[in-house]
Amino acid sequence: MTRRQWIAGLGAPALIRCGARQAHAMKIEDIRFEFEDHALRTPLKFGGTVVDHLSLLNVTTEVSGANGRRARGFGSMPLGNAWSFPTPRLTYDQTLNAMKALAGRIARITAGYRTPGHPIDITWALEHEYLKDAEAAAAELKLGEPIPKLCTLATASPFDASLHDAFGKLHQRNCYHTYGPDLLAQTLDHYLGAEFRGERLNQYVQPQPKERMPMYHLVGAVDPLTDGDVQKPIGDGLPETLAQWIRFNGLTHLKIKLNGDDLRWDVERVVAVDRVAVETRAAGAWHYSLDFNERCKDVQYLLAFLGQVKERTPAGFERIQYIEQPTRRDLRNDRANVMHEAAKIKPVVIDESLTDQESLLLAREMGYTGAALKACKGQTQALLMAAAAQKYQMYLCVQDLTCPGASLIHSASLSAYIPGVAAIEANARQFIPAANREWEKRFPDIFVVKDGTMRTAVLTGNGLGAV
């Protein structure tokens, strides 16, 4: 069931009336937001685009409860425009400015929502308004093309995060303890359809975070692997090659960025990364994920790639845990690229295409066997998609968007509380370490990694646990 079908069938007013009856519901009192800009320590190649700076959207929301108690929630997320709004017709700055303009519109819509409720119900009621306003923003800015739904979700995500953070603080609980029937009146069939009738969201969330989780390190397509690959040293005291990072963080998990349009290069890159990994740390197991950023022209490219990697490095092939969405995100217009054969070899997860339950179901139909959750698509959506993916017995992972500070705490918590997620991605420490510096003192178990893992047992604070 899509959101539009749900709204048409039950109606937003029914949801609002139900939420209003809850004595524990919260009411939005005030919203403020600001942008925080950072230069990247070293360029990051993403989907054919080299990015050298990053903007964070920070949102503070003040809420009140029925008893007059107030709480303040905080949400933060990178504006990943290169990922959420890729287009050859607009510049990087144009898409970034579109997200910033949209943020102002989303702030007004959210601040204007005066009905008390649970953060999931508030975001569920408002998302269609965000999408409508994104259309208006594109027209006003004369972009010449619509703002993608994924981009709208990414822009709205820190607002949604601040609601979950505020609600947890209002009730003096970690937000993952606010999804049970005592605080969330709706059962999952309200959001996900009849097959979830009577089920509760907290059934799909762990009551406590995993004790410790391995950290995935990003190996970008332009990142040096060895000293011989370094053309211009940065000289800031941090590692500059993959081999140095392995020793510095005690790495065991690597996310390998690939081009998707040069088969020989992609195969050689995996072989080279595997060689450096094993030579640098021979003891213990290695695990890899592969990210083509949708650039494979078809599934035959992926099958040929997997065959050649297996031939060149059988042990390296066995270390591949999963493959992120290899072909383009528009699944409806790319129905020929089904993943059934590839998914028999390794789990293939939907990433950029995952914007709602409808897209998840379509991906399953096309042979995808996993789903990539992202905090930058919103806490509400991530939780609902986590429940759906678990119901459908899909492989689950949580992926990063170069999240520093509070946004990394958010993403790490999502990884730690969702069953089946095996590792945490965290690459801000590579590309914008300055944004993490103050956080290292407050959360050393998360931001100071020496044995390749984060001690996620500490992620139990009120709200999202960051501030």
Summary of the structure (lengths in Angstrom):
residues: 467
radius of gyration: 21.4
end to end distance: 35.8
largest distance: 65.9
contacts: 1660
relative contact order: 0.14
helix: 46%
strand: 19%
